[in-house]
Each structure stands twice: as structure tokens, then as C-alpha cells.
Amino acid sequence: MTARATEPTNPFAGGVCTYGEDIAPGAGCILPAGHEPADRHVVTDGDLDGEG
């Protein structure tokens, strides 16, 4: 079965952007992989206080 051009595609099908994952446990960009513009990231703080 092939997808039709009118069917929406899942923006997270390719995974999520890995930018910022080294900041703290649980941190990272919440945008889908391959987002545009590539230099704009929405990064969560993660667990900066070490709890949880």
C-alpha cells in the first residue's frame, strides 16, 4: 500500500533532534529530526538539579 500525497505525514517519523542531549539527563531539542531552520532548537532543561 502506498501513501497518497494528500495524507499527512508524521513529523516525528524520522525521530527527534539530538541537539542539547548532553546538557543534562532528560534535556534536548523537542523538534523533529531534520527541522528547518536547522540552527533553531527548542531545548528542554532536563533534570539540572540531579533529582528525579
mmJSON file of the N, C-alpha and C atoms, coordinates in Angstrom:
{"data_MODEL":{"atom_site":{
"group_PDB":["ATOM","ATOM","ATOM","ATOM","ATOM","ATOM","ATOM","ATOM","ATOM","ATOM","ATOM","ATOM","ATOM","ATOM","ATOM","ATOM","ATOM","ATOM","ATOM","ATOM","ATOM","ATOM","ATOM","ATOM","ATOM","ATOM","ATOM","ATOM","ATOM","ATOM","ATOM","ATOM","ATOM","ATOM","ATOM","ATOM","ATOM","ATOM","ATOM","ATOM","ATOM","ATOM","ATOM","ATOM","ATOM","ATOM","ATOM","ATOM","ATOM","ATOM","ATOM","ATOM","ATOM","ATOM","ATOM","ATOM","ATOM","ATOM","ATOM","ATOM","ATOM","ATOM","ATOM","ATOM","ATOM","ATOM","ATOM","ATOM","ATOM","ATOM","ATOM","ATOM","ATOM","ATOM","ATOM","ATOM","ATOM","ATOM","ATOM","ATOM","ATOM","ATOM","ATOM","ATOM","ATOM","ATOM","ATOM","ATOM","ATOM","ATOM","ATOM","ATOM","ATOM","ATOM","ATOM","ATOM","ATOM","ATOM","ATOM","ATOM","ATOM","ATOM","ATOM","ATOM","ATOM","ATOM","ATOM","ATOM","ATOM","ATOM","ATOM","ATOM","ATOM","ATOM","ATOM","ATOM","ATOM","ATOM","ATOM","ATOM","ATOM","ATOM","ATOM","ATOM","ATOM","ATOM","ATOM","ATOM","ATOM","ATOM","ATOM","ATOM","ATOM","ATOM","ATOM","ATOM","ATOM","ATOM","ATOM","ATOM","ATOM","ATOM","ATOM","ATOM","ATOM","ATOM","ATOM","ATOM","ATOM","ATOM","ATOM","ATOM","ATOM","ATOM","ATOM","ATOM"],
"id":[1,2,3,4,5,6,7,8,9,10,11,12,13,14,15,16,17,18,19,20,21,22,23,24,25,26,27,28,29,30,31,32,33,34,35,36,37,38,39,40,41,42,43,44,45,46,47,48,49,50,51,52,53,54,55,56,57,58,59,60,61,62,63,64,65,66,67,68,69,70,71,72,73,74,75,76,77,78,79,80,81,82,83,84,85,86,87,88,89,90,91,92,93,94,95,96,97,98,99,100,101,102,103,104,105,106,107,108,109,110,111,112,113,114,115,116,117,118,119,120,121,122,123,124,125,126,127,128,129,130,131,132,133,134,135,136,137,138,139,140,141,142,143,144,145,146,147,148,149,150,151,152,153,154,155,156],
"type_symbol":["N","C","C","N","C","C","N","C","C","N","C","C","N","C","C","N","C","C","N","C","C","N","C","C","N","C","C","N","C","C","N","C","C","N","C","C","N","C","C","N","C","C","N","C","C","N","C","C","N","C","C","N","C","C","N","C","C","N","C","C","N","C","C","N","C","C","N","C","C","N","C","C","N","C","C","N","C","C","N","C","C","N","C","C","N","C","C","N","C","C","N","C","C","N","C","C","N","C","C","N","C","C","N","C","C","N","C","C","N","C","C","N","C","C","N","C","C","N","C","C","N","C","C","N","C","C","N","C","C","N","C","C","N","C","C","N","C","C","N","C","C","N","C","C","N","C","C","N","C","C","N","C","C","N","C","C"],
"label_atom_id":["N","CA","C","N","CA","C","N","CA","C","N","CA","C","N","CA","C","N","CA","C","N","CA","C","N","CA","C","N","CA","C","N","CA","C","N","CA","C","N","CA","C","N","CA","C","N","CA","C","N","CA","C","N","CA","C","N","CA","C","N","CA","C","N","CA","C","N","CA","C","N","CA","C","N","CA","C","N","CA","C","N","CA","C","N","CA","C","N","CA","C","N","CA","C","N","CA","C","N","CA","C","N","CA","C","N","CA","C","N","CA","C","N","CA","C","N","CA","C","N","CA","C","N","CA","C","N","CA","C","N","CA","C","N","CA","C","N","CA","C","N","CA","C","N","CA","C","N","CA","C","N","CA","C","N","CA","C","N","CA","C","N","CA","C","N","CA","C","N","CA","C","N","CA","C","N","CA","C","N","CA","C"],
"label_alt_id":[null,null,null,null,null,null,null,null,null,null,null,null,null,null,null,null,null,null,null,null,null,null,null,null,null,null,null,null,null,null,null,null,null,null,null,null,null,null,null,null,null,null,null,null,null,null,null,null,null,null,null,null,null,null,null,null,null,null,null,null,null,null,null,null,null,null,null,null,null,null,null,null,null,null,null,null,null,null,null,null,null,null,null,null,null,null,null,null,null,null,null,null,null,null,null,null,null,null,null,null,null,null,null,null,null,null,null,null,null,null,null,null,null,null,null,null,null,null,null,null,null,null,null,null,null,null,null,null,null,null,null,null,null,null,null,null,null,null,null,null,null,null,null,null,null,null,null,null,null,null,null,null,null,null,null,null],
"label_comp_id":["MET","MET","MET","THR","THR","THR","ALA","ALA","ALA","ARG","ARG","ARG","ALA","ALA","ALA","THR","THR","THR","GLU","GLU","GLU","PRO","PRO","PRO","THR","THR","THR","ASN","ASN","ASN","PRO","PRO","PRO","PHE","PHE","PHE","ALA","ALA","ALA","GLY","GLY","GLY","GLY","GLY","GLY","VAL","VAL","VAL","CYS","CYS","CYS","THR","THR","THR","TYR","TYR","TYR","GLY","GLY","GLY","GLU","GLU","GLU","ASP","ASP","ASP","ILE","ILE","ILE","ALA","ALA","ALA","PRO","PRO","PRO","GLY","GLY","GLY","ALA","ALA","ALA","GLY","GLY","GLY","CYS","CYS","CYS","ILE","ILE","ILE","LEU","LEU","LEU","PRO","PRO","PRO","ALA","ALA","ALA","GLY","GLY","GLY","HIS","HIS","HIS","GLU","GLU","GLU","PRO","PRO","PRO","ALA","ALA","ALA","ASP","ASP","ASP","ARG","ARG","ARG","HIS","HIS","HIS","VAL","VAL","VAL","VAL","VAL","VAL","THR","THR","THR","ASP","ASP","ASP","GLY","GLY","GLY","ASP","ASP","ASP","LEU","LEU","LEU","ASP","ASP","ASP","GLY","GLY","GLY","GLU","GLU","GLU","GLY","GLY","GLY"],
"label_asym_id":["A","A","A","A","A","A","A","A","A","A","A","A","A","A","A","A","A","A","A","A","A","A","A","A","A","A","A","A","A","A","A","A","A","A","A","A","A","A","A","A","A","A","A","A","A","A","A","A","A","A","A","A","A","A","A","A","A","A","A","A","A","A","A","A","A","A","A","A","A","A","A","A","A","A","A","A","A","A","A","A","A","A","A","A","A","A","A","A","A","A","A","A","A","A","A","A","A","A","A","A","A","A","A","A","A","A","A","A","A","A","A","A","A","A","A","A","A","A","A","A","A","A","A","A","A","A","A","A","A","A","A","A","A","A","A","A","A","A","A","A","A","A","A","A","A","A","A","A","A","A","A","A","A","A","A","A"],
"label_entity_id":["1","1","1","1","1","1","1","1","1","1","1","1","1","1","1","1","1","1","1","1","1","1","1","1","1","1","1","1","1","1","1","1","1","1","1","1","1","1","1","1","1","1","1","1","1","1","1","1","1","1","1","1","1","1","1","1","1","1","1","1","1","1","1","1","1","1","1","1","1","1","1","1","1","1","1","1","1","1","1","1","1","1","1","1","1","1","1","1","1","1","1","1","1","1","1","1","1","1","1","1","1","1","1","1","1","1","1","1","1","1","1","1","1","1","1","1","1","1","1","1","1","1","1","1","1","1","1","1","1","1","1","1","1","1","1","1","1","1","1","1","1","1","1","1","1","1","1","1","1","1","1","1","1","1","1","1"],
"label_seq_id":[1,1,1,2,2,2,3,3,3,4,4,4,5,5,5,6,6,6,7,7,7,8,8,8,9,9,9,10,10,10,11,11,11,12,12,12,13,13,13,14,14,14,15,15,15,16,16,16,17,17,17,18,18,18,19,19,19,20,20,20,21,21,21,22,22,22,23,23,23,24,24,24,25,25,25,26,26,26,27,27,27,28,28,28,29,29,29,30,30,30,31,31,31,32,32,32,33,33,33,34,34,34,35,35,35,36,36,36,37,37,37,38,38,38,39,39,39,40,40,40,41,41,41,42,42,42,43,43,43,44,44,44,45,45,45,46,46,46,47,47,47,48,48,48,49,49,49,50,50,50,51,51,51,52,52,52],
"pdbx_PDB_ins_code":[null,null,null,null,null,null,null,null,null,null,null,null,null,null,null,null,null,null,null,null,null,null,null,null,null,null,null,null,null,null,null,null,null,null,null,null,null,null,null,null,null,null,null,null,null,null,null,null,null,null,null,null,null,null,null,null,null,null,null,null,null,null,null,null,null,null,null,null,null,null,null,null,null,null,null,null,null,null,null,null,null,null,null,null,null,null,null,null,null,null,null,null,null,null,null,null,null,null,null,null,null,null,null,null,null,null,null,null,null,null,null,null,null,null,null,null,null,null,null,null,null,null,null,null,null,null,null,null,null,null,null,null,null,null,null,null,null,null,null,null,null,null,null,null,null,null,null,null,null,null,null,null,null,null,null,null],
"Cartn_x":[0.844,0.0,0.892,0.642,1.437,0.678,1.425,0.8,0.376,-0.754,-1.236,-0.613,-0.488,0.113,-0.716,-2.004,-2.872,-2.863,-2.303,-2.265,-1.174,-1.481,-0.448,0.645,1.84,2.947,3.27,3.802,4.174,5.5,5.528,6.778,7.841,7.45,8.404,8.821,8.414,8.727,10.229,10.99,12.446,13.141,12.402,12.992,13.007,13.666,13.757,15.174,15.309,16.615,17.43,18.687,19.525,20.294,20.08,20.784,20.461,21.449,21.258,21.107,21.178,21.0,22.138,23.266,24.408,24.382,23.352,23.254,22.99,22.003,21.606,20.691,20.511,19.565,18.178,17.599,16.271,16.247,17.404,17.466,17.521,17.195,17.32,16.287,16.513,15.606,14.34,13.189,11.923,11.37,12.114,11.666,12.01,11.294,11.607,12.961,13.57,14.847,14.678,15.665,15.615,14.778,14.457,13.621,14.322,13.521,14.032,13.547,14.359,15.781,16.57,17.626,18.403,19.125,19.33,20.043,19.104,17.806,16.835,16.438,16.601,16.267,15.383,14.47,13.654,14.129,14.952,15.631,15.003,14.71,14.212,15.409,15.189,16.272,16.677,15.781,16.084,16.116,16.879,16.976,18.264,18.292,19.51,19.893,18.903,19.215,19.649,19.65,20.106,19.06,17.853,16.794,15.9,15.335,14.344,14.905],
"Cartn_y":[-1.172,0.0,1.239,2.154,3.37,4.535,5.49,6.666,7.639,8.248,9.252,10.597,11.45,12.767,13.633,13.354,14.17,13.717,12.551,12.054,12.783,13.214,13.881,12.897,13.389,12.544,12.875,11.929,12.119,12.873,14.098,14.854,14.218,13.297,12.639,11.26,10.92,9.603,9.38,10.436,10.32,10.469,10.564,10.731,12.186,12.463,13.831,14.344,15.639,16.286,15.937,15.624,15.228,16.398,17.621,18.784,18.974,19.215,19.522,18.328,17.114,15.936,15.753,16.431,16.298,17.325,18.171,19.194,18.563,17.707,17.059,15.897,14.932,13.846,14.406,13.984,14.424,15.704,16.336,17.566,17.236,18.207,18.034,18.826,18.926,19.625,18.788,19.438,18.713,18.745,19.336,19.403,18.109,17.794,16.573,16.668,15.529,15.484,16.094,16.855,17.457,18.716,19.307,20.509,21.671,22.622,23.825,25.054,26.065,26.096,25.19,24.633,23.65,24.247,25.562,26.173,26.71,26.44,26.837,25.596,25.649,24.498,24.933,24.065,24.263,23.206,23.65,22.714,22.737,21.544,21.424,21.423,21.871,21.94,20.571,19.634,18.327,18.36,17.475,17.335,17.993,19.333,20.058,19.964,19.748,19.695,18.308,17.338,15.996,15.145,15.661,14.884,14.269,13.109,12.508,11.54],
"Cartn_z":[0.0,0.0,0.0,-0.88,-0.958,-0.345,0.204,0.81,-0.278,-0.073,-1.013,-0.681,-1.665,-1.465,-0.525,-0.403,0.448,1.903,2.188,3.554,4.333,5.577,6.368,6.775,6.868,7.311,8.764,9.483,10.876,10.935,11.516,11.55,12.434,13.32,14.197,13.685,12.465,11.912,11.815,11.584,11.488,12.817,13.915,15.232,15.656,16.763,17.265,17.127,17.112,17.013,18.262,18.107,19.242,19.858,19.366,19.898,21.377,22.193,23.607,24.523,24.008,24.859,25.855,25.622,26.529,27.666,27.744,28.786,30.154,30.242,31.491,31.141,32.059,31.792,31.477,30.399,30.007,29.188,28.975,28.191,26.709,25.895,24.459,23.69,22.394,21.495,21.316,21.355,21.232,19.814,18.876,17.489,16.764,15.686,14.936,14.257,14.04,13.323,11.944,11.504,10.188,10.12,11.282,11.283,10.581,10.146,9.485,10.243,10.436,10.118,11.059,10.546,11.298,12.506,12.526,13.644,14.737,14.633,15.653,16.434,17.757,18.588,19.748,20.153,21.337,22.333,23.282,24.18,25.568,26.095,27.466,28.422,29.644,30.623,31.145,31.149,31.694,33.199,33.779,35.237,35.715,35.703,36.039,37.531,38.413,39.839,40.31,39.419,39.775,40.466,40.658,41.292,40.226,40.524,39.645,38.762],
"occupancy":[1.0,1.0,1.0,1.0,1.0,1.0,1.0,1.0,1.0,1.0,1.0,1.0,1.0,1.0,1.0,1.0,1.0,1.0,1.0,1.0,1.0,1.0,1.0,1.0,1.0,1.0,1.0,1.0,1.0,1.0,1.0,1.0,1.0,1.0,1.0,1.0,1.0,1.0,1.0,1.0,1.0,1.0,1.0,1.0,1.0,1.0,1.0,1.0,1.0,1.0,1.0,1.0,1.0,1.0,1.0,1.0,1.0,1.0,1.0,1.0,1.0,1.0,1.0,1.0,1.0,1.0,1.0,1.0,1.0,1.0,1.0,1.0,1.0,1.0,1.0,1.0,1.0,1.0,1.0,1.0,1.0,1.0,1.0,1.0,1.0,1.0,1.0,1.0,1.0,1.0,1.0,1.0,1.0,1.0,1.0,1.0,1.0,1.0,1.0,1.0,1.0,1.0,1.0,1.0,1.0,1.0,1.0,1.0,1.0,1.0,1.0,1.0,1.0,1.0,1.0,1.0,1.0,1.0,1.0,1.0,1.0,1.0,1.0,1.0,1.0,1.0,1.0,1.0,1.0,1.0,1.0,1.0,1.0,1.0,1.0,1.0,1.0,1.0,1.0,1.0,1.0,1.0,1.0,1.0,1.0,1.0,1.0,1.0,1.0,1.0,1.0,1.0,1.0,1.0,1.0,1.0],
"B_iso_or_equiv":[0.0,0.0,0.0,0.0,0.0,0.0,0.0,0.0,0.0,0.0,0.0,0.0,0.0,0.0,0.0,0.0,0.0,0.0,0.0,0.0,0.0,0.0,0.0,0.0,0.0,0.0,0.0,0.0,0.0,0.0,0.0,0.0,0.0,0.0,0.0,0.0,0.0,0.0,0.0,0.0,0.0,0.0,0.0,0.0,0.0,0.0,0.0,0.0,0.0,0.0,0.0,0.0,0.0,0.0,0.0,0.0,0.0,0.0,0.0,0.0,0.0,0.0,0.0,0.0,0.0,0.0,0.0,0.0,0.0,0.0,0.0,0.0,0.0,0.0,0.0,0.0,0.0,0.0,0.0,0.0,0.0,0.0,0.0,0.0,0.0,0.0,0.0,0.0,0.0,0.0,0.0,0.0,0.0,0.0,0.0,0.0,0.0,0.0,0.0,0.0,0.0,0.0,0.0,0.0,0.0,0.0,0.0,0.0,0.0,0.0,0.0,0.0,0.0,0.0,0.0,0.0,0.0,0.0,0.0,0.0,0.0,0.0,0.0,0.0,0.0,0.0,0.0,0.0,0.0,0.0,0.0,0.0,0.0,0.0,0.0,0.0,0.0,0.0,0.0,0.0,0.0,0.0,0.0,0.0,0.0,0.0,0.0,0.0,0.0,0.0,0.0,0.0,0.0,0.0,0.0,0.0],
"pdbx_formal_charge":[null,null,null,null,null,null,null,null,null,null,null,null,null,null,null,null,null,null,null,null,null,null,null,null,null,null,null,null,null,null,null,null,null,null,null,null,null,null,null,null,null,null,null,null,null,null,null,null,null,null,null,null,null,null,null,null,null,null,null,null,null,null,null,null,null,null,null,null,null,null,null,null,null,null,null,null,null,null,null,null,null,null,null,null,null,null,null,null,null,null,null,null,null,null,null,null,null,null,null,null,null,null,null,null,null,null,null,null,null,null,null,null,null,null,null,null,null,null,null,null,null,null,null,null,null,null,null,null,null,null,null,null,null,null,null,null,null,null,null,null,null,null,null,null,null,null,null,null,null,null,null,null,null,null,null,null],
"auth_seq_id":[1,1,1,2,2,2,3,3,3,4,4,4,5,5,5,6,6,6,7,7,7,8,8,8,9,9,9,10,10,10,11,11,11,12,12,12,13,13,13,14,14,14,15,15,15,16,16,16,17,17,17,18,18,18,19,19,19,20,20,20,21,21,21,22,22,22,23,23,23,24,24,24,25,25,25,26,26,26,27,27,27,28,28,28,29,29,29,30,30,30,31,31,31,32,32,32,33,33,33,34,34,34,35,35,35,36,36,36,37,37,37,38,38,38,39,39,39,40,40,40,41,41,41,42,42,42,43,43,43,44,44,44,45,45,45,46,46,46,47,47,47,48,48,48,49,49,49,50,50,50,51,51,51,52,52,52],
"auth_comp_id":["MET","MET","MET","THR","THR","THR","ALA","ALA","ALA","ARG","ARG","ARG","ALA","ALA","ALA","THR","THR","THR","GLU","GLU","GLU","PRO","PRO","PRO","THR","THR","THR","ASN","ASN","ASN","PRO","PRO","PRO","PHE","PHE","PHE","ALA","ALA","ALA","GLY","GLY","GLY","GLY","GLY","GLY","VAL","VAL","VAL","CYS","CYS","CYS","THR","THR","THR","TYR","TYR","TYR","GLY","GLY","GLY","GLU","GLU","GLU","ASP","ASP","ASP","ILE","ILE","ILE","ALA","ALA","ALA","PRO","PRO","PRO","GLY","GLY","GLY","ALA","ALA","ALA","GLY","GLY","GLY","CYS","CYS","CYS","ILE","ILE","ILE","LEU","LEU","LEU","PRO","PRO","PRO","ALA","ALA","ALA","GLY","GLY","GLY","HIS","HIS","HIS","GLU","GLU","GLU","PRO","PRO","PRO","ALA","ALA","ALA","ASP","ASP","ASP","ARG","ARG","ARG","HIS","HIS","HIS","VAL","VAL","VAL","VAL","VAL","VAL","THR","THR","THR","ASP","ASP","ASP","GLY","GLY","GLY","ASP","ASP","ASP","LEU","LEU","LEU","ASP","ASP","ASP","GLY","GLY","GLY","GLU","GLU","GLU","GLY","GLY","GLY"],
"auth_asym_id":["A","A","A","A","A","A","A","A","A","A","A","A","A","A","A","A","A","A","A","A","A","A","A","A","A","A","A","A","A","A","A","A","A","A","A","A","A","A","A","A","A","A","A","A","A","A","A","A","A","A","A","A","A","A","A","A","A","A","A","A","A","A","A","A","A","A","A","A","A","A","A","A","A","A","A","A","A","A","A","A","A","A","A","A","A","A","A","A","A","A","A","A","A","A","A","A","A","A","A","A","A","A","A","A","A","A","A","A","A","A","A","A","A","A","A","A","A","A","A","A","A","A","A","A","A","A","A","A","A","A","A","A","A","A","A","A","A","A","A","A","A","A","A","A","A","A","A","A","A","A","A","A","A","A","A","A"],
"auth_atom_id":["N","CA","C","N","CA","C","N","CA","C","N","CA","C","N","CA","C","N","CA","C","N","CA","C","N","CA","C","N","CA","C","N","CA","C","N","CA","C","N","CA","C","N","CA","C","N","CA","C","N","CA","C","N","CA","C","N","CA","C","N","CA","C","N","CA","C","N","CA","C","N","CA","C","N","CA","C","N","CA","C","N","CA","C","N","CA","C","N","CA","C","N","CA","C","N","CA","C","N","CA","C","N","CA","C","N","CA","C","N","CA","C","N","CA","C","N","CA","C","N","CA","C","N","CA","C","N","CA","C","N","CA","C","N","CA","C","N","CA","C","N","CA","C","N","CA","C","N","CA","C","N","CA","C","N","CA","C","N","CA","C","N","CA","C","N","CA","C","N","CA","C","N","CA","C","N","CA","C","N","CA","C"],
"pdbx_PDB_model_num":[1,1,1,1,1,1,1,1,1,1,1,1,1,1,1,1,1,1,1,1,1,1,1,1,1,1,1,1,1,1,1,1,1,1,1,1,1,1,1,1,1,1,1,1,1,1,1,1,1,1,1,1,1,1,1,1,1,1,1,1,1,1,1,1,1,1,1,1,1,1,1,1,1,1,1,1,1,1,1,1,1,1,1,1,1,1,1,1,1,1,1,1,1,1,1,1,1,1,1,1,1,1,1,1,1,1,1,1,1,1,1,1,1,1,1,1,1,1,1,1,1,1,1,1,1,1,1,1,1,1,1,1,1,1,1,1,1,1,1,1,1,1,1,1,1,1,1,1,1,1,1,1,1,1,1,1]
}}}
